Each structure stands twice: as C-alpha cells, then as structure tokens.
Amino acid sequence: MILYSKMFSKKTYLIILALILTSPALAKDIPPGASAPAGISTPNPAIAPLTSRWNREYRAISRFYPAAAITEAEFTDIFGKSLGLLDEDSRLRLKYEKTSLSGTHKLYTQTFKNIPVKNAGLLINLRPDGTIISVFNNLFPIENLDVSPTLSLAESRVIAFTGIDPNTLRAPASGGLFIAVIEGEPRLIYEWRIPASNPYGDWSIYIDARTGEELSRMDLRKFSVTGAGQVFIPDPKTAIESDTLQDEGDSNAAIPDECYSVVDLLEIDDPVAWIYVLSGPYANTEPTTNRAEETSPDFFYLRQDDRFEEVMVYYHLDTYQRYIQSLGFDDIMNFSQPCNVNGTPDDNSWFSPMTGIITFGSGGVDDAEDADVIIHEYGHAIQWDIIPNWSGGHTGAMGEGFGDYIAGTYSLVINPDFHSEWVFTWDGHNQFWAGRWLNMPYHYPENAGGEIHDSGQLWSAGLIDVWYDIPDVEIWDKLVFQHHYYLANGATMEDAANAILLSDIEINYGDYRQIIIENFAERGFIDPYYLLPIIEHDPLPDTEDTLQVEFPIITHITSEQPLDTASLLLYWGIDGEISDTLALEPAGTDTCTAVIPGPFDQQTVNYFLTAADIYGGYTTLPADAPAELFTFYVGPDTALPEITVLDTLPNTVFYYGTDVVIITASDNIGLSSVKFHHRQSGQPYQWLEMTPLEGDTFNASAFWNNLSLGNHLYYYFSAQDSSSNLNTAVTPEYSFEVMTSALFDDFENDLSQWEIDGSWGLQNSRCFSPANALNDRPETGYPSSPQMTITLAQPWTPAGLADLHLEYWTQYFFLPQNDTGFVEINTGNGWLPQDTLVGVTAEWENRVIDLDAFLYEDSLLVRFRTTADTTFASPTLGWYIDDITLSVEPMVGFAESGVEPSISSFTIENITPNPGNSNFTITFHLPQTGMVNASVFNIIGQRLEIIHQGYLPSGINQIRWAGKYPSGIYFTQIEYCGERRIAKILLLK
C-alpha cells in the first residue's frame, strides 16, 4: 500500500499518567490501586480508555482521550481499582486548586508513610461541567523505604549551613523531612531552604537523613540574562531604530531625548504621609534600596538616576499584567509583584521562588533599562505562579524560551521592523554580551537538552513561528498561557506542544490546529502523522481498456479526532485540469470510495483526495496537492519499461565462478518478463528469466566457466511490458574481464557480497582510498559481542590457477590482551587462520596472504573475525579494512580437447566421445612416470568425483569416466608434478 499524507504535527493528547483519583473531590488521602491494564486507542470511545506504559525510567504514562465526557467520580468507578503504581503506603493530598479559561486544575502531592515526596504529584484538569480534560502524572513508585531518620533536623541544619553565613539571611531559613528521588532511587532527606546573601542565593540543600551526606545544593533563583537593560518603550535603540547607541557608563548624554516616552502610571497607591512610591496593584519596588519617593504622583528621571529604572519596571510590569487580564486570565500574577531594582551590581537578573522577588542587576547596561529583561523575568514568576516548583524535564529551557517569547513579542508589537529576531536588543547584542535570538534554526529533540538559555531559544523559536503565521496573535497568547495549566513537573517540550494543541481544542474550538501542527512539526515537537487525518490509497495504474466505464477509488481514512464528513472529497479532471468533485462515501470501517466515470480514450486522468477533522486538521493526498496529482493514462501504451542496474560485475581472477546481478524494473502497465542475457568471449548470447524480489527488484545468478586470461563475460538486461505493443527496454552491454590482478572489494558501495554477524559496517572517518572502509565497530566504539565476523557470501573457485594471493590494506587499534583480529579460510572442513593481528598500527599497512595451499580445493570462503573481551568496555577504534585485491598466475599448458599432441609435454590429447552420453575416454601424455590425480567438476567448479589417484608411466595414458550425470558441461582436471591440465566434456543424454 502506498501512503501519502500532508503531515504536520504530533499526538495532540496530553500525557495522562496512571495513578488515579478515588473520590470526586479528592479531599482526603487517597490510596492508589493496582497496576494499570493495557488499553485500546479509538478516536471516539463511549467511555475513554486508558493505555499504561513505563517511560522516563520510572514514570507510568497513560493516554486519556481528552474529549470524553467523564467526571472524576465516573472515572474513579471505572478505573480506580485497576490503576495505580504505588503501594498501600502512598497517599495523595490536594495541594492547590486553580481556575483558567478552560476550567479547574487540581494538583495532588504524593506522600509515602505520611512523608511528602519532593516534586511528585498528580495534576487533574477539569472542564467547568466537571468532566476530565486530562491528567498529568509525576508520581514515583516507592517500595520498602526505611523512613526512620538517624539524623535530627538540628544536626542536618548544621550540615546545610556549611559555607553559608547565617547572619546574612534575607528571610528565615526552613527545613523539613522529605523523600526525594535521586538518580532513580528514593532517599529519605532533610531539605533546607536558605535565602542567604553570603553567598547570594535561594539555596535548596538536600541532606541524607540517615547518613548525613549532602546530596545536592541548588540555587533556585530564576535568572534571566547576563546583560543589562533600560526602561524605554521598549528600549532606546528600538525607540529611534538606531544601532549606534552605546551605554557609555550609564551616561544621560549617550541617549537622545526622543528615546524617552511620557506614559501614564496607572493605579499608584495613595500617598503615605504625603509621599508617593512606585507601588500599585501589579508591581512595586518596595525591596529596592533608596527607592523613588515623590510628593506628587509624577516620577520623571533620566537614565543616570537609578530611580529611572524603577519607573520602567513599574510601567512595563503593570502594562503586561493588564494585557494578561485582557486575554481573560484573572488568576495569573494578579497581585503586586515586588522588585529589587538595581539590587545587585552583577550583570544578571533573576526571580527568587523563595522570596517572590525579582532582582534586576546594574552590571553592563542596567538590566531594567530594557523592557525585554523586565518581561522575561516576569515570565519566570508567571510560570512559578501557575506551576509551583516548576522543575525537571525541559522546564528550565522552556522557562527561558517562554520568557524570551513574551519579551520578544512585547517589543514586536511596539516595533515589528527593528531587529525583530532579537531579544534584549539594548541589554545585549553589544560589548557586554551577545543577547539572544528568536529565530535560531534549532530542532527537537537534538537541541533541547543543552544549556538552558541556549536550548530555550528552540522553544521561543517554535512559539514565534506560530505567532507570525496565526491570524490573531492574542488568541495565540491565550493558548500559550493556558497550556501551562495542563503541565506539571518533569514536562518536556513535546508535552508542552501537545498541551498547546489541547488548549486550542478546549478554548478555541481547534481553529488554529492546522497552523500549530505545521509549525510544531517543522521544529520536531510533535509527529503530524498522529494528529492529522491519515489517507491511505493505492493509485490507479495506467490501462489500455478504453471501454471501462467505472474507475473505483478506494481509500482508508483514519483520524485521532472526529472527521468532518463533508471534507472527504475526490477532486478529478482530465489532461492536467481539475474540473469535478465527488464525495467519498463510507464503504466499511474507515473505508471510503468514489467512482470516476469513464470511458476514456488516449486521455490522462488526474485526481487527489482530501480529509479534515472537526477542528480543522486538514490532509491532502498526494501531500502537495493540487500542485502534485495522481494520474493514470487510458489508451494504447507506448511507454518503455524502466530498468536501473544497481551494480555491475567487477573484473575477476577466477576462470570459474558465479555472482549475483541485481536490477530494478518497472512499467506503467505491468511487466511480462525480465531477462538477463550473457555470453562468454567467442560464444553466442544466452538468457535466463530473472527472479522477482521485493518491490521492483529482480536478480539472477551469473555463471562463467573455462574462461582464460583476457577473456570477458558480456551481459545486458531486457524488460518487456504486458501491453498490447509488448514494449521492450534493453540496457547497454556490460562486461568484466579475467585478469591476473583484480580489486575484489573497495567498500565504496555496500556490503552485499558479505554476510555479517556483529556490528561490522562501513565508515568514512578512516579509509585507505576514499571514501569508505570496513570497520568492525563503526558506531558502538566497542564490539557488541565477544566474536564478530564478516564472511564472503559466495565462495571462490580456484580451478585452473597456479597460485592465488589475497591482499588488503588495514589499520587496527586493538586493546592489548583483549582484542584479536583474524583472517580465516574455510574449504568445507572448518575455519583455518591465515593472518592474525594484535596491538595497534596507526598507519595503513599492506598485508598479503598466500592461498596456494588451497588451489586444489573445490571452493574457498574467506572471513574476517574479531574477538574481544566485552567486559572491558573501553572504547577503541577497532579494525579497519580497505581495498581487498586478488592476484594469480594462470596455469601453463591449459589445453582443450583437440590440441595437437606433444610427446615432450604433459598434455590432454583428446576425449572420446565428446560430445557423448556416457563412458568417456580421456587420453593424456606424461613426459615421465609420476603421481596422477584426476577429477571431474561441474560448470560452477564443484568437484563431482575423483576418477584416478596413483602413479602412471610415461607416455600415453587413458582414464575412463562413466558420465552418470545429467546433460551439461563438465570439466576434467589432471594433476601431475605440481601442474594441472583442464579439458571440457559435453554430456548429452
């Protein structure tokens, strides 16, 4: 089946994780149930099913269809006993309940034996009618953990304060007993939270409650950038569209008057003792040292005055909070945000989750001179307000990316034409630091796991992509804010992208689903295959039937979301035009059909298919329709089949042999025959039908025998179609030559001549001749098994050769006493080592193996073998092999029957009868008495029988062969005094 589809995105459903609610309100501790059963996946179940699986080392993840009308109580009745991953000691406790545009969001935290588990919980998202939208699980399975501390809280405090001056606390320190999952294992810990000034930080310190070991020490402050900023609208560079402005030490003279804007400062608090300060419903500068105080509500300063940055912080935070509320959110940061303006001399700013304060630095450009810095830091506070303890997964990078996005779009709305790709236009992109970008060419997941500020540019780029494409950016911002309510700790960018798609369905009827899917799929956040309708269809082939009146189009259409039946259409026309539309009618489960009416004569019919879901997710087949169309031709066929020769036969040193030729052949009507034509020097062409393999691939075995030095095997291919014209395509003629030296394999194409056991493969980092060489560990860095082999697929036939040498180039990097490389030969009686390699050679080395001892064998197989001690898994480069060459000397005195006798030489005089049907007499001459071995071989070089073995006198001798074999070409070989003679026998029954 051919599958075409315009695909843009990934599974729209949020991760629903398998530990579950046990009462509608979940107001009490909740014991979980048993392990979840495997569920099924259907787009419109009557009761939404669950599917459970383990993921991310320890988390159980299920998917729950978000549109199902099921309440918490119903959900509990159906699934409560069968779901859950924790033992009976675990409980869930309601931590908070929030409301958003889509409904209510309840977060339950996990405890084990009444001890809270850090960052573990279950988020349930409910519609206003009480039905479930989704569940996000971050619960940890805990078994048999000893929860009796051997260390007291006071003792742990002493350890936690190591290196921290207790006299510099910015707020009281707090400590408590918890369970934390560290490197996948639960540990009983004391956590101390210390907001200190020396060293400065919101320190979260984990102390093992049983051993006293310090397990971690983290600064929880939410930092922004390492630059600075100035408060203008949005910054002085953008205000006058000039890249020439410089900070010049916070000088007033550096900034023209036109960079300043006079604004209204809304809802400043009433004065106290006739003094106004910058405090209001959404922002205040109370933590600021020497904060601005005025006897009137007017605050006019130039940038050199630190109070100028206070005005800008107040104005921009107040303005942005009012924008958030205009979108319909009245529960996001709906309070006065405290800010410490110029609170550190560092070139940095941060949000402190412990104190709730945003601190702006004065290093470089004063951070609060740039609205991008102010809004970015507000972004950290926003996420922490919606999702307390926002951590794990990609939350760090998404925090930076979200802050960059809201900061960047805040400035873009003000001036879309000046450095629209920049964030921190004034604070960064200067001599102090490089700033950040909204258009980085990053892709998920490869760019998601780096340093969080850098990886954050992936998330901001994905959000800004949609911002540029979407018709209503305010609705897009609604979706961006809303999706946070569907996430909890440990969320990834993939989770967040699916949460945004869910937000679009829940609060925007899925109107922007197609745009979001297209952009998110391009960034790699989602897989569009599972999000848009999928159309499967086998295109109609060409036909010569000009009387056919119906051309049925059969499709298979599936969708994660309910389909819009009116969108299931077939568009068609003739000779490049699309002129008619037909509805695709249901014809069974997921099957739809339509019929293009005929007849046609010497015409090309074009068509394409469409399908959409009820939320606007739209698919065409072919993917780029109508620019790309399906076509079929009706009428007499004149098109030739198409043949592609995948590989030609190389020159050889063997007089007898076999090899495989492979081609692809196809035709618009169909093929009636595919042939391989071949001949040896001086002989007419013969042909054989090629064997069909998978798809359009065919192969055949090429045999040659009794060739001599300088002879060729010539060959070509033909393909005939099944049309009334029997159109036939023929390839050019190819050939190979028998030579005294031939390159057997240079590893430039593939390894089809070999059979592989282990991790052998091609690589291009080291090679003797460009561009590839063979290597025993091209990807693993160490052998995947104790023994790895690569063996010749077709044996060599040395009949008629006087000597045979195998030559190859190699580098090897073997661990002493651990690795060994072998070159081995097998003639049917087991593998015999011919070359052994140990140690290291950093230069390419030419090695030659003499195979003369095997010239009298029927066939030879060669293999390269690595042995290794896999328990000593230190990465090594391994064994490199390139340019395998064979060289020979042809046997002198080779004679066919009918050669004139020479009394002084060893010759075969004649064979009678030849041709014949049995009882052949082989006459030959020996110069002197000696040992004679005589054998008969078939055409592919296999020894059939030994017809003589023993001493014979000088002169004319005769040996008889019964010839009890099928008709065909055979060869007799007589060995005498280290020489061989070969003659052909034609057996006809």
N, C-alpha and C positions, 0 to 999 in steps of 0.2 A: 504494500500500500504506500502511495506517495502522500506525504503530509506537507501541506503548505499552510502557513498562517502568518498574519501580521501580528507579531507578539511584542508586547512592550513591558510586562511587569511581573510581579511575584505573588504568592498566596496572600490574599487580602485578609485572611482571618488572623486575628491576634493569637499569640500562643496562649493556650488555656491549659493550665497545668494541674496535674492530677492529685490534688488533695482538696477535700471539698467541704462545703458548708453543711451544718447539721441542724440549723433552725433558720426561719426566715429572718430573724433579726441578728442572729449570731451574737447575742449579748453576753452569753456565758462562755466558759471554757468549752472547747469542742474536741472530743477525742476523734481522731481520724479512723477511717475504715480500712479495709484490706486492699490488696494490690488491684489496680485497675485492669479490666479485661480489654482486649483489643476490640476496637470498634470498627465501624464502616464509614465510608465517606460518600454522602449523596448530597446533591445541591438543595433539595427541598424535603428534609425529613419531617415526619409528623412530630416526632419528639427528637430533638437534636442529639445525635450520637456523639460519643467520645472516643478518641483514639489515644492510647497512652504509649509513651516510649521514653527511654532514658536518653539524656542528652547533656552536654556540657559537664561531663564527668559524674555529676551527682544529681542533676535536676531531672525530675519527671515532667515531661511536656505532653500535653494533650491538645487537641484542636476541638473547639466547640463552635458549631455553626452560629454566627452572630445574629442572624435574623430570626432565630427560633423564639416563639412566644412561650417562654417557660420561666416561671418565677423561682425564687430561691427555695420556697417550700416544695414545689413540684420537683425541682432539681434534686433536692435532698431525698425526697421519697423514692425517686427513680434510681439515683446513683450513689446516695450517701453511704450505703453499706459496702458497695463494691469498689469505692475509690479511696485512695489514701496511700501514703508511702511511709508514714511514721508509725512507731509502736504506741502502745496504750499510754505511755508516759508523756506523750506530746499533747499539747493543747493550743488552741488559737484564741487570741484575745483581741477584741476590737480596739484599734489604736486611734483611728480617726475616721470621720465621715465628711466628705466634701461634695459640693454640687458644682456642676458645669452646665454647658449648653445642652448636653445630651442626657443628663440625669444625675444619679448619685454614685459616688465612688467610695467603697469601704475598704480600708486596709486592716487586716488582722495580722498580728505578730505571733510568732511561734515561741513557745516555751517548752522546756524539757525538765520535768520534775520541778515545775514552778520557777525555773531559772530562764530568763529571756535568752533567745538565740539571736546573736547580732546579725542584722541585715537579712533576716529570714522572715518571710511572711506571705500572705495571700491577698491579692487585690481583686475585689469583685466589682464590676462595673454594671450598673443597673439603669434601665430606662425609667422615665417618670412613672410608667404604669407598673413598675416593679419587676418587669421581665429582665432577664440577664442579657447584657451585650457581650461580655467576655470576662474571662478570668485570667489573671497573670499570676503565676506561681513562682515563688523563690524559696521554697521550703527545702530543708535538708533532712535526709533520713539519718536518725541517730539511734544507735543501739549500744546498750551496756556501757554507758559512760559513767564513771565514778564522779559524782558531783559533791564530794566532801573535800573542801579546801584544807590544805595543811598550812597555808599561809594566812595570816589575818589581813584585814583590809588596811590596818595601820601599817603593817610591815610592807605591804605592797606599795603604799604611798611613798615610803622612803625610797624604794627602788625606782618608782616612776619619776620622782623629782631629781634623779641623778642628772646633773648638768643643767638644771633649771633653777634660777634664783627665785625662791619662794616669796621674796619681798617685792617682786615686780609683777604680781598678778594683776591683770586688767579686770578680772571678775573672779569670784570664788571658784576654786577647783572642786570637782566632784568625782567620786569613784563608786564602783559597784561590781557585783559578781555577775558574770555573763558566761555564755557558751559562744565560742567563735569557731567557725570552720576555717582552718588554716591548712593550705595545700591539700584540700580534700578530706581532712580529718578533723572531727570535733575536738576542741580543747576547752577545759574549764579555765577561765581567765578572770582577772580583775581588769576593768578598763578605767583609766584615769583620764579625765578631760581637764586640761590645764590651759587657760588663756593667759599666757605669760608675755612679758615684754623683754625678758633676757634669758634665753634667746626669744625673739619675737615669733609668736605662732599660736595657733589654736591646736595644741598638742593633744592627740589621742594616743594613749600608750597602753599596750596590752602586756600584762604580766601573768605568766602561768601561775595559777592559784595553788598548784601542788608543788612546783619546783622552784618558783621564784625567778624563772628565766624571763628576760624581756623578749617578747615575741615580735613586737613591732612598735614603731614610733612614727606617727604621721602628723603632718601639719595640714589641718582641714580647711585652712583659709582658701577661698576661691579666688585665685589670682587671674588677672587678665593679661596684660601685656607688659613688656619690659620698657615701654616707651613712655610718652607723656602726652598731654593734650591741653587744649584751651577752649573755653566755652564761648563759642560764637554760634551762628546758625548756618551750618553745624560747626564750622571751623574757619579760620581766617583764609586759608588757601581756597577752599571751595566758595567762600563768600564772594571773592573777587576773581575766581578762576585764574589763580596765579601760582606757578611752581617756584617763583623766585623768592618767596618769603622765607626768612630764617628766624630761629628763636632769638639769637643774639643776647643770650643771658637774661631772658625774661624782660627785655627792654620794651618800654612803651613805644619808642621811636621806630622799632622794627615793624610795627603793624600800622597800616594806614587807618584813618578814621572810618573809611567806608566799610571796613570789615566788621564794625560793630553794628548791632541792631538793637533798637529800643523795643522792649516787649512788656506785656502785662504779666506781673507776678500774681497769680490768682490765689485767693483764699489764704493770704498770710495771716497768721494768728494775731489776735488782738494784742496790743502792747501791754507790757507789764511794767508798772512804774514809768509810764510814758516812753518805754523803749521797745522798738520793733526788732525782731530777729527773723532769720530765714527758717521759719517753721510753718508747716501747713499740713493739710490732710494726707499728703502723699510723699512728702520729703521734709527733712530737717537736717540742719548742720550742727546740732547740739554737741556731738562729740568733738567738734573742731576747736582747737586751741585758739584763743583770741578771735572768736567768731565775730562776724559782722554785726554791729548794733547801730541802729539809727533812730533818731527821734521822729522820723516820718517813715511811711511805708515805701520810700524811694531808696534804691540801692544802686548808685551809679559809681563805678570804679573802672579804671584802666587795668590792663593785664598785669602790670608790675605789682599791683596791690593784690595780696593773696585773697582778699575778700572778693575779688572779681570771680575767682573760681567757685566760691560759694554760690554766687548768683546763678552761674551757669549750671551747677549741679541741681540746684533747686528747680530752675526753669525746665531743664530737659527731662528730669525725672517726673516732675508734675505733668508736663506735656505728654510724655509717653504713657503714664498711668491713665490719663484721661482717654488716650487712644485705645488702650486695652478695654476700658469700660465701654467705649463706644461700640466695640465689637460684640458686646453682650456679656462680658465676664465681669462680675462684681465681687468675685471671691479670689482674685489673684492679686496679691500685694496691696490689698485695699486697706492700707494703714500708712502712717508716716514713716518712711524709710530713713533711719539715721545714717549720716555720712560724716566721716572724718576727712575733711578736705585738706590737702597738703599735710596729711598726717604722718608721712614718712619721707625722709629725704631720698629714698630709693627710687629708681626709675621703674616703678611697679605699682599696681593697684590690685585690690582683692576684696572679695566678700567673705566675711567670717561667719560660718554657720553657728559658732558657739555664742557670739555676742550679737549677731544680726546686723553688724555694722559694715558698711562699705568704706574702705580706706583708699584714698587717692594719693599717689606719690607725686613728689615735686622734682625728681631727678630728670635730666634731659629737658624736654618740653614738659611743663606742668601737665600731668595727665588730664586734669579736669578742664583744660583748655580745649579739648577735643570731645565733641558730643559722642563720637563713636566709642570712646573709652567709657563714658558715663553709662550709655545704654548697654554696652557689653557687660559691664559689671552688674547692672540691674538684671540682665539675663540670668546670671548665676543665682541671684536672690529669687527670681521668679521660679526657676526650676526647683530650688530648695523649698519654696513655699508650696508648690503643687506636690512634689515628691520628696518629703523629708528623708534625709540620709541618702540622697541620690548618689549611688556609687556602684561599682562593679561593671562588668561588660564593657561597652563603649561609652559609658556615661561621661567620662572625663572628656573625650574627644567631642561628643555631642554637646556637652556643656559649652565648650569653646566655640563649636560650629554654630550653635543656636545664638550665642551672644554675638558672634560676628554677623550672622544673618540679620538679626533685628537692628544691630548698629548700622550695618551697610544699607539696609532698605530705608532706615530712618533718614539717612543722608541722601539716598537716591531720590526719595520723594521730594526733597528740598531742591536738589540739583541733579538731574539724571545725566547731564552731559559732561561733568567734570570727574575724571578718574572713577568711572562707575564700577570698575573692577577692584578698587582699593577698599580696605578697611583701615582705620586710623590714619587718615590722609594727612593730618597735621602732627599728631603724636609720633607717627612712624614715617617710613619712606623718606628718611633723612639721615643725617650723620649719626644719630643716636641708635636707631635700629631700623630694620627693613620693613616694618609693618606686615600686614597680611593681605591675602587676596581672596576674592570671591569667585574666581574663575579658574582655579587650579585644575589641570587635566587628570584628576585623581579618579580611582575606580575601586569599587568594593569587590572583594574584601582585602585586596592586596595592600591598599593604602590606609586601612582602618586601624591597624594595630601599632602605629608608630608613636612618636612623642605627641602628646595630646593636642598641643597647639597646632602642630603641623597636620595631624590627622583630622583635626577639627575643620580644616579647610576642605576636606572631602564632604562632610555633612553640610557645611554652609553652601558649597557649590551645588549640591543636589537641591537644596531648598531654593536657591536663587534661580536655578534653571527653570523651575516651575513658576516662580514669581514673574519671570519675563514672558512666559507663554500663556499664563492664565488670564482670562478676561477681567476678572475682578480680584485685585490683589488683597483687598480687605477680607474677602471670603477665604482666600488662601491663608492669610494670617490667622483667621479663626481656626482653620484646620490645624495649623502648626501649634497654636496654643492648646487646642483641645486634645491633641494626640498624647500629651503628657499624662493626662488622667488615666490613660489605658496602660501605662507603663509602671514598673517598679524597679527595684534594684536589680542589677545584672542585665539590663536591657542592652541589646545590640542595635546597630544601625538598621539591620534587617527587621528587627522587632519594631523599631520606630517607624520605618517606612510602611509596614503593614498597619500600624496603628493610625497613621495619617489616612490611609485608604479607608480604614474603618470609620474614621471621623467624617470623611466625605460622605459615606453612606448614611451615617447616623444623623448628621446635622445639615447635610447639603444635598440629600437625595441622590448622591453619586454623580452629580452633574459634571464634576471635573475629573472623574475617574480615568478617562482616556488620557488626558493630558498628564496626570500624575504618573500613570503607568508608563507612558512613553519615556518621560524624563528619568524616572527612578530606575527603569530597566536599563537605560543607557549608562547610568552610573553603577549598575550592578547590585543595587539594593534589593531588588525583587526579581523573580523569574516570571516573565509575562505569560509563559506557557500555561500557568495555572490560574491566571487572573482574567484573561480574555476568553471569549468563546473559541473553541478549537474546531476547525473544519477539516475533515479528512475526506479525500476523494481521489479515485484513480482516473486520471484524464482519459477521455475517449481517444482511441488511436485513429489514424487515417484508415479509410476504407475505399474499395472500388465499387461498392454496392450502390449504384445510382438509383435503385428502386426502393431503397429503405426509406420509410416514411416516419419512423419514430426513432429518436436518439435519446434514450433514457440517461439522465444524470442522477447518479446515486451518491448521497453524501452521508457522513456520520458526524453529527454536531453535538458537542458536549460543552457545558459551562458550569463554573462554580456558582454563579448567580443565576437566577431565573432568566430565561431567554425572552427577548421581545419577539414574539412570533411574527410580527409584521415586518421584521428586518430580515427574515430568512428568504433571500431572493436569489434568482439566477438572472444575470444580465447577459444577453447574447446578440449576435448580429453576424453579418457576412462580410468577408473580404476586408477586415480591419475596422469595420464600423460596429458600434453597439447601438442597436435600434429597438430592442424588445426586452421586456421584463416578465419573468414568470415567478410565481410564488413556489417555494419549496414546501411540499405538502408532507405531513407526517406519514411514515410508512413502517412503523415499528419502533422499538426502543432506540432513541437517539438517531434514527434514520429518517432522512427526508429525501424526496425525489421530485424531479420535474422532467418534462419531456420536451426536447427541442423538435419542432415539427419539420419533416422533410417533404419531398425528396430534394436532393441537391445533385448537381452535375458539374464537375470541374469547378467547384467552389470551395473556399476555405471558411469554416465556421469558427467564430471566436466567442468565448464566454468567460465569465468569472462569477464568483459566489460571495455572498455577504451574510453576516450574522452579528447580532448585538445583544447584550443583556439589558435588563430593565434599568441599569444605572448608566448606560451609555458606552460600556466597553464594547468596542467595535472591531471586527475582524473581516479581512478580505482574503480570498483565495483565488489566484496567487497573491502573495503578500503585498506586492506593489501594484495591484490592480487599481485603476484601469490601465496604468502605464504598461503593465505586464498582463497578458491574457493567455488562457488555454486556447489552443487551436487544433482543429483536425480538418483534413482535406478529404473531399469526396470526389472520386473520378479516377481515370486511368493513372496508374502510378509510374512515374519515370525516374524517381529518386533512387540513386545507388545506395546500397548498404554502406555503412561507415566502419572502417577497420583501423584499429590502433595496435601496433606491435609494441608490446610492453618491454621486451628485452630481446636483443639479438644474441645468437650463439657466439661465444668467443673462439678465437683460434685455440688449437689444441696440440698436444704432442702425441696423442694416442691414435693408433691405427684402427682400433675398435672402441666403440663407446656408445653411450646413449645420453641424451639430455632432454630437458622439457622446454617446449616453446609455449608461450602464453600470449594471447591477444584478447582484445575486446572487439566485439562485432555487434552492430545493432542496425535496425531498419524500421522505418515508419509503418510498414505493413506487417512485417514479420519475416523471419529467416527460414528458408527451406534447407540450406546446407551451409556448412563452414568447413573448408578443407585446408589441409597442409600438404603442399606439393614439394617434393625433394628429389634430388638426384646427385650421384657421385660423379666425379670427373669422367668424361667419356661415356656416360650412360644416359638413357632417356629418363624423363621425369616420371615419378610415381606419385600417387596421392593417397591420403587417408582422411577419413572424416574426423574432425576434431571433437573432443568431449566437452559438452557444456558444463560449466561450473556455476558458481553463484552469480546472479545478475547477468551481465552481458559478457562474462569472461569464458574463454574456451582454452583448452590446452591439448597438446599432442606430444607424443614421445618421438624424438628424432634419433634414429639409429644409423650408425655407419660401421662398415667393416672392411677390412682388407684395403684401407687407404694406405698410401705411401707418402713419403716426404714430398711436400709441394702439391699434393692433391687437395681438392676442395670438395666440400659438400655445399651444393646450391639449393636454395629453397625460397618459396614465396607462399602467400596465403590468398585464398579467394573466399568470398561470401556471396551467396545467391539468395534473393528475397523470394517471397511466396506470392508475388503479384502475377498478374497475367502476362506481364512482359518478362518475367524471370530476370530482373535486373541483377547484374553480377559485377561486383567490385573486385579488383585484383591489386595486390600490393606490388611494389618494386621487388626485384630479385635480391636476396641476401646470400651471403656465403661465409664460410670460415675455412681456414687453411690448416693443414697438418705441418707443423714446424718443429725445429729442434729445440726451441725455447718459446714458452708462451706464458703470458700473465694469466694465472688462473682466477684470482680474485683480488681487486684493489679496494673493495669495500666502499665503493662510491655510490652504489645504488641501494641494495637491500641485502638481506641475509637469506634469500630464498634457496640458496644452494646448501644450506646448513640446517641441522636440527639442533635446537638449543635446550639445555637443561640448566637452569640457573639464571643469572642476571646478565649474561653476555649481551652486548649491543653495540651500536655504532655511536661514536662521539667525534667531535671536531676540535677538541682542545689540544690534542696532540696527534700528529699524523706524519708519516714519512713522506707521502705525496698527498697534496691537497685533494679532497677536503676532509675525508673521514678516515678513521682507523677502527679496528675492532678492539674492544676493551671488555674485560671480564666484570667490571663493576662501574658502568658509566653513570649510574645515578645513586647507587647505595653507599659508595665510599668504603664498603667492606662487603665481602661475599655474603650473599643471603643464605647460603647453606655450606656445609663442610666441603662439598665437592660440586664443582660446576663444570659442565662440558659443552663443547660445540663441535658437532660431528658432521662430516660430509654426508649429504643426503643420498647421492648417487655414487656407487663405487667406481673406482678406476679399473680399467682392463689393460694390463701391461703387455699383452701378447704382441710379439714381433719386435720388442725393444731390446737393445743390447745393454743399456743402462738407464737409470732413472734417478734424478735428483730433485728434491723439494727444497726450495729456497724461500726465506721470508725475512722481513725486517721487524725488529722488535725493540721495545723498551720495557723494562719491568721494575717494579718497586714493591718487593716482597718483604714482609716482616721476617727478620731472622728467626729461624726455628719455628715459624708459624705457617708460612706460605710456601708453596712449591708449584711450579708450572711444568707440565709435561706435554710433549708431542708424541702421539702414540699411533701405531699401525695395527689393523686387525684384518687378517686374511680368512677369518672364519673360525679361528681357534683361540680367540681371546686377544686382549689388547697388549701390545708389546711396546715399551717405552723406547723412543728413538732419540729424544732430546730432553734434558732436564735443566730447569732454570731455578736458581735460588738467589737471594740477595737483591741488589739494586744495580741497575745500569741507567744512568741519566742520559746517555747518548744513544742514538739509534744504532743498532747492531745488526749486521747481516749474518744470518745463520743458514748453513747448508746441511741437509740430511741426505745421506746416500741410501737409496732404497733398492740397490742392486740385488740384495738378498731375497727380494720378493718378486723378481721378474718372472718366475715360473709359476706364480700363483694365479688362480683364476680371476681374482679381483682383490682390490685393496680399498680399505676405508681408513681415513685419517681423522684424528680428532685432537683438539687442544683441551687440556684438563687442568683446572686449578684446584688445589686442596688447601684448606685453611682451617685454623682453629678459630671458630666463630665466637668462642667465649672471650677472645682477646680482641674486642671490637674497636681497635684504634683505627681511624680512617686512613686508608692508604690509596695511592693512585692505581695500583694493581698492574695488570699485564696488558700491554698494547701490541697489536699485531697488524702489519700492513703489507701489501703487495706480495702475495703468495705467487711464486713463479715455479713452473716445472720445466726441466731441461732433460734431453735424452740424446742418445746416439742410436740411430737406426741400425738394425741387424744387417750385416752384409750377407749377400748370397741369397736374398729372398727370391724365390722362383715360383711362378705359376706353372701349372701343368702345360706341357708342350714346349718347354725350353730345351734347346739342343743340349745333349749330354756332354760333359767334360770329364774325361777319365781322371784327371788330376785333382778334381774338386769334389766337395761334399754338396751334392745336389739331389733334388727330387726330379727324376727323369720323366715320369708320367703316372697318371691314374686311370685305370680302365675298369669298367666302362665309366665314362664321365661326359655327359650325364648318364645316370643309371638308376635302377630301382633297388639294387641290393648287391652284396658281395663284390666290393670294390677291391682291386689290387693296386697297392701303392708301391711303385718301383723307385728305388733311390740308389745313389752311388756313394761309397765310403772310400776315401783315399787310403785308409789303413784300418786294421782291426781296432774296435773300440766299443765303449758302452753306448747304447742307443735307448732313448726313451721316446716313445711315440704316443701321441694323444689325439683325440678328436674334440673340436669345440663347436658350439653353435654360433649363430651370427652375432650374438651380443657378447661373445667372449667367454661363455661359461664352459668349463671342461665337462664333457659328457662321459668319456671313458678313456682309460689307458689301454692301448691296443698292443703295446710291446714294451718290455723293460728287460734289458740284458745285452750281453756282448754279441756283436755280429762281425763277420770277417770283412776284409777289404774287398772292393769291387761292387758289383751289382747285387742288391738285396731286395726282397719283396716282403711286404706285410699286408695281410688281408683284414678288411673291415666289413662286418655283416651289413651295416647300414639299416638297422631295425628302428628307424625313427621316421617321423612324418616328413613329407616333402618340404624341401627348403635348401638353403645354402649352408654348408658346413665347411670346416677347415681342419686339415691335419697338420700337426706340428711335430717335427722330428728334431730331437736334441742330441748333439754329438760333439764331444770335445769342447764344451762351452759355447757352441754355436747352435743356432736354430734355423730351420727351414720350414716355410709355411706354404701350403697349396690349398686351393679351393676345390670343394666337391659339390656337385649339383645333384641332389637326390630328388628323383621324380617317381612318385608311386602311381 
